[in-house]
Amino acid sequence: MSNVTLSETRSSTLSGGPSDCAVARSFDFQLQIGNRPGCCPGIDASDIDCNQGSRITWVGASEQNTRGPIPSTIGELTELVHLWAFGNRMPGELPKGIGNAKNLTHLILYENQLSNSLPDTLVNLKKLEVLRLDNNKFTGPVPLLPNPRYVSMDSGHLLTWIG
């Protein structure tokens, strides 16, 4: 009986907020379900991490043959610091909502099939230090980033810097 109580307490106090967990589940990647309990029930701790306030701060979906796009709701993860989703087959665009993830410091999306223009909302990411978008299919202007320390965007496609 104490195990049930402990489990219920852990689930209600350590689980990521319902909105954060829904966003995490909308990634079409192969989660390591059930191996190590994480802050969102049913999602392995090696795939996401949360802060003391139960908000997702880290998403790691690298080299998992992810075939779905980055969720349009990614901006709802307002406490997200690291998004690592390199070496997949993710198609589509980088959603404009990414600009709402204002605590993002590392955006690592190289070696995917992301395309079209980069969203102008990237300028909202004042804490962004590392941006890796190389080996995708982006074209068009690159927004002026406020605080980059490392940027890698070589894609073999036409990108132009603005700002």
C-alpha positions as CSV (number, residue, x, y, z in Angstrom):
1,M,0.0,0.0,0.0
2,S,2.8,2.4,0.7
3,N,4.2,1.7,-2.8
4,V,1.0,2.9,-4.3
5,T,1.0,6.0,-2.2
6,L,4.6,6.7,-3.0
7,S,3.9,6.2,-6.7
8,E,0.9,8.4,-6.7
9,T,2.8,11.1,-4.8
10,R,5.7,10.9,-7.2
11,S,3.4,11.1,-10.2
12,S,1.5,14.2,-8.9
13,T,4.5,16.1,-7.6
14,L,7.3,15.3,-10.1
15,S,5.4,15.0,-13.4
16,G,5.8,17.7,-16.0
17,G,2.9,19.9,-16.4
18,P,0.1,18.5,-18.6
19,S,0.8,20.9,-21.4
20,D,4.5,20.2,-21.4
21,C,4.0,16.5,-21.4
22,A,1.5,16.7,-24.3
23,V,4.1,18.7,-26.3
24,A,6.8,16.1,-25.5
25,R,4.4,13.3,-26.6
26,S,3.7,15.0,-29.9
27,F,7.3,14.4,-31.1
28,D,7.2,11.4,-33.4
29,F,10.3,9.8,-32.0
30,Q,11.1,6.5,-30.5
31,L,10.8,7.2,-26.8
32,Q,12.6,4.8,-24.4
33,I,9.3,4.2,-22.7
34,G,9.4,2.8,-19.2
35,N,13.1,2.1,-18.8
36,R,13.7,5.0,-16.4
37,P,10.8,6.9,-15.0
38,G,11.0,10.6,-16.0
39,C,9.0,13.7,-15.2
40,C,6.3,12.9,-17.7
41,P,4.6,9.5,-17.0
42,G,5.4,7.0,-19.7
43,I,8.4,8.9,-21.1
44,D,11.9,7.8,-20.2
45,A,14.2,10.1,-18.3
46,S,16.8,9.9,-21.0
47,D,14.4,11.6,-23.5
48,I,13.2,14.6,-21.4
49,D,14.2,16.4,-18.1
50,C,12.2,18.8,-16.0
51,N,13.1,21.5,-13.5
52,Q,11.9,21.7,-9.9
53,G,8.7,23.3,-11.1
54,S,7.9,20.2,-13.2
55,R,8.4,22.1,-16.5
56,I,10.4,20.5,-19.3
57,T,13.9,21.9,-19.7
58,W,15.5,19.4,-22.0
59,V,14.3,17.3,-24.9
60,G,16.7,14.7,-26.4
61,A,15.4,13.0,-29.5
62,S,18.6,12.5,-31.4
63,E,19.4,9.7,-33.8
64,Q,16.0,8.0,-33.2
65,N,14.8,7.9,-36.8
66,T,12.2,10.5,-36.0
67,R,10.1,11.0,-39.1
68,G,7.5,13.5,-37.9
69,P,8.0,17.2,-37.9
70,I,8.9,19.4,-34.9
71,P,5.5,20.0,-33.2
72,S,4.0,23.4,-33.9
73,T,3.4,23.6,-30.1
74,I,7.1,23.6,-29.3
75,G,6.8,27.2,-28.1
76,E,4.6,26.1,-25.2
77,L,7.8,24.7,-23.6
78,T,8.7,28.1,-22.2
79,E,11.2,26.6,-19.7
80,L,13.0,24.6,-22.4
81,V,16.7,25.2,-22.3
82,H,18.0,22.4,-24.6
83,L,16.4,20.9,-27.7
84,W,18.6,18.1,-29.1
85,A,17.0,16.4,-32.1
86,F,19.9,15.8,-34.6
87,G,20.5,12.9,-36.9
88,N,16.8,12.1,-37.7
89,R,14.6,12.4,-40.7
90,M,12.4,15.2,-39.5
91,P,10.7,17.0,-42.4
92,G,8.9,20.3,-42.4
93,E,9.7,23.7,-41.1
94,L,11.1,25.0,-37.9
95,P,7.8,26.3,-36.3
96,K,7.4,30.0,-35.7
97,G,6.4,29.1,-32.1
98,I,10.1,28.2,-31.4
99,G,10.5,31.9,-30.6
100,N,8.3,31.5,-27.5
101,A,10.8,29.1,-25.9
102,K,12.6,32.1,-24.5
103,N,14.9,30.1,-22.2
104,L,16.4,28.1,-25.1
105,T,20.2,28.2,-25.0
106,H,20.9,25.2,-27.3
107,L,19.0,24.4,-30.5
108,I,20.6,21.3,-32.1
109,L,18.8,20.1,-35.2
110,Y,21.5,19.2,-37.7
111,E,21.2,16.3,-40.1
112,N,17.5,16.4,-40.6
113,Q,15.3,17.2,-43.6
114,L,14.0,20.6,-42.3
115,S,13.3,23.1,-45.0
116,N,12.0,26.5,-46.1
117,S,12.9,29.7,-44.4
118,L,14.0,30.1,-40.8
119,P,11.3,31.7,-38.7
120,D,11.9,35.4,-37.9
121,T,10.9,34.6,-34.3
122,L,14.4,33.2,-33.7
123,V,15.3,36.8,-32.8
124,N,13.2,36.4,-29.6
125,L,15.7,33.7,-28.3
126,K,17.9,36.1,-26.4
127,K,19.5,33.3,-24.4
128,L,20.3,31.2,-27.5
129,E,24.1,30.4,-27.5
130,V,24.4,27.3,-29.7
131,L,22.5,26.9,-33.0
132,R,23.3,23.9,-35.2
133,L,21.1,23.6,-38.3
134,D,23.6,22.2,-40.8
135,N,22.7,19.5,-43.2
136,N,19.1,20.5,-43.6
137,K,17.3,22.2,-46.5
138,F,16.8,25.7,-45.2
139,T,16.8,28.6,-47.7
140,G,16.3,32.3,-47.5
141,P,17.3,34.9,-44.9
142,V,18.9,34.1,-41.5
143,P,17.5,36.3,-38.8
144,L,20.0,38.3,-36.8
145,L,20.5,36.3,-33.6
146,P,21.0,38.3,-30.4
147,N,23.6,36.3,-28.5
148,P,25.1,33.4,-30.5
149,R,28.4,31.8,-29.4
150,Y,28.4,29.0,-32.0
151,V,26.3,28.8,-35.2
152,S,26.6,26.1,-37.8
153,M,24.2,26.3,-40.7
154,D,26.1,24.9,-43.8
155,S,23.4,23.2,-45.8
156,G,24.5,23.5,-49.3
157,H,21.4,25.7,-49.9
158,L,21.2,29.4,-50.3
159,L,21.1,31.2,-47.0
160,T,21.6,35.0,-46.6
161,W,22.4,36.8,-43.4
162,I,20.2,39.8,-42.5
163,G,20.8,42.4,-39.9
